[in-house]
């Protein structure tokens, strides 16, 4: 749905000042510090760096919800690649982007551990089926965390550009599922040889 | 008072009465001058009519005459934000805050700019400052709703938006913000009613009209099979499917598991084909 809630509909209060010398001229100048701004960064510019990151012509981000399909069908590696790429397109803070990497890394380790345990315990066919199921559940769990991390920036993007401004995830999603899904499957299959 | 001054005063009065179009007509008949009041009035007319490039240009012309004029700094910031130059919007609003540090309207705008950049923690602190002096200011409440939206706190966003609507049912933008919050909480019938209210109060706003159309599309009878996904969300629907399938499998109810899988496959294929086709058809009919 095209919802652009940040334009004229967002802050439409009339902010009228009268002819010069009336209303809000004040006696301060734009070079004076802001009163009450002694001890924190509340009124220091904080968006200068961001203006360079997300510029005109930059690739548009993907919506976060469809990443669930990437996680379910492609696994944690596929999700991690897409979520990492998207976090850059959304202009997320570096600390948050690192959390995405950590989340997917931890979940991938969990998948490997689950596979190793199951292959060590059960028959080949049972272990394969259960490992596949377990890796899907872990990937969906990773998606829920990555979705929560990306949500504020996705919402901020929607606030500025509307819902229809996102790029389609079809091609990159399928590519991630196919390529990184195969990589993950091969890695897990190699556990069978080791176990 | 000469004729030009009288025209300018009339334009100001019309603008204060919400008749930005008529005010602009009068200003266009007046020769542009090095009069700050002229450019201030013109900037606000363009801003209220949503003509952002003209608003920014008028604000810039006025700021050349008086760099420390908060009203024009605010218009300039609004226009910069509209073209997604949040750094420029922030600079303008900080300049205004140096002049009027506790003005709730400026603080609210600054909070929305910060939220638009994803910096909701700082936005909330700015709004705390605004609320310390003007707790019931509508601009501050509206900014709270928008910051809550960005944060993903849809309950808070809805609650703040309801306060706005209750306080002034004739405020179209309040209905719109409430409609957005209801959409996020998947209460589409309530959202549709609010979009219609906003469009009824301001039929000329393209955003309202488009949003109402989108919701009509979502509630189209052909999309009834997808209502569970709309209601419970993608993750929730998939979770229910997977749990149901696993439960059937683990209890040996293979026919049930197969039925669940088959129904879901049909729904998936339906969701991939029907919505885009329906959207294209409605567009050709001019109904979307």
Interface residues (C-beta under 8 A of the other chain):
Chain A: X1 X2 X3 X4 X5 X6 X7 X8 X9 X10 X11 X12 X13 X14 X15 X16 X17 X18 X19 X20 X23 X24 X25 X26 X28 X29 X30 X31 X32 X33 X34 X35 X36 X37 X40 X41 X42 X43 X45 X46 X47 X48 X50 X51 X54 X65 X66 X68 X72 X90 X91 X92 X93 X133 X136 X137 X140 X143 X144 X147 X148 X151 X152 X153 X155 X156 X159 X160 X161
Chain B: X8 X12 X15 X16 X18 X35 X36 X37 X40 X44 X48 X50 X66 X67 X68 X69 X70 X71 X74 X75 X78 X81 X82 X84 X85 X86 X87 X88 X90 X91 X94 X95 X97 X98 X99 X100 X101 X103 X105 X108 X109 X112 X113 X114 X115 X116 X117 X118 X119 X120 X122 X125 X126 X129 X138 X139 X142 X143 X146 X149 X150 X151 X152 X172 X173 X176 X177 X180 X183 X198 X205 X207 X208 X210 X211 X214 X215 X218 X233 X234 X235 X238 X239 X242 X246
